Amino acid sequence: QVQLVESGGGLVQPGGSLRLSCTASGFIFSATNMGWYRQAPGKQREFVATITSTTSTGETRYAESVKGRFTIFRDNTKNTLYLQMKRLKPEDTAVYYCKGVGIRGRDYWGQGTQVAVSS
């Protein structure tokens, strides 16, 4: 059974930092491309960052709006995906979702973790 469980969200002031985690189980994590997406109130879910599998190149890609502030990385020994977020802005407020790509022919999503950036 595939499971993706996000954690680490919360309330932070503008300019602050947070680290999100996504713990994976039920599939071969190291061989799976993973990503972070977010959905703000009243908006569609949008791409934040992706990282290819370690059996590929481990290549990362970022949305322009987060480039230079967010870092996606993975720890295959812990089956965990991370998103380090720095210099947070109010417009980063959203529910953040972890996504596993192409697991047994389909994509899987976690339940999401709320990030609120406000003074």
N, C-alpha and C positions, 0 to 999 in steps of 0.2 A: 504494500500500500504506500503510494507516494504521499509524502507529507513535507510541506514547507511552512516553517513557523518563524515569523518575524518577531523581533523584539528590539528595544532600545529607543523607541520613540518617546516624545515628551514635549514639554514646553521649554523653550529657550529664548533668550533675548537676541535681538539682532546683533550680528557679529559673533555669536557664539558657535559652539561645535556640538555635534552629536555623532555617535557611531551606531548605525543600525546593524543588526545581525539577522541572518536567515539560516536556521538549522534545517538541514535536509535529511530525509531518510526514505528508504524504499526504492532507491535506484543508485546507479553508479555515479556518484557526484562528480568525481574527478574527470569523467568522460562526457560531462554535460555542460553545454553552454548555458550561462545563467545571466539574469539581468535584474535591474531595479527599474520600477516604473512608479509613477505617482498620479494621484487624482485629487485635484483641488475641488472645493465645493462648487457645483454648477458647471464644472468643466469635464472634458473627456480625459480618460487616462492617457498619460503621455510617457514617452521613453525618457529615462534618466541616464542609465549607463548599462553596458553589457560587458561581459568577459567571456572569452571562449574557453573551451575545456583545456585542461592541462595537457591532454593528449594531443591537442592541436598546438596552438601557439601561445595561449594565455593572453591573447590580444585584448585590449580594452578599447571601448568607444564611449563617448560622452555626448550628451546634449550640449549645445552651445551655451545654454543658460547656466550650466553647472561646471563647465570646463574650467579647470584651475582651482576650483573650490572643493569639488567632491572627488573621492578616490574609491573605486571599486576594487576589491581584492578578495581572494579566497584562501581558505586553509583546508586543504583536502584531508589532512589528518583528523580534522574535527568535523568534516562534512558541513562546513559553514561558509556562507557568503557574507561579505561585509560591505557597508557603504559608510566611509568616513566623510562627514560633512563639516566643512569649515566656512567661516564668514557667512553664516546663514542670514538670509533676507526674509522679510515678511512674505514675499512671493514664493518662498519655498514651502510655505504651509500647505500640507496635503496629507493624504493617507498614502504611505509608501508600501508598495507591493514587491515581493520577490517573485521571480518567474523562472521556471525550469523549462528549457526549450527542447522540444522533440524527444520527450521521454516516452518510449513505447508508442511513438507515432502521434503524440499530442503534447501541447504545452500545459503546464500546471502552474497555478498561482497559490500564493499564501493568502492568509486572511487579512493581512495589512497591519501596519502600525502607524499611529497618528503622530505627525510632527507639526507642532505649532510654533511659529516664530513671532513673538510679540513682546513689546516692552510693557 
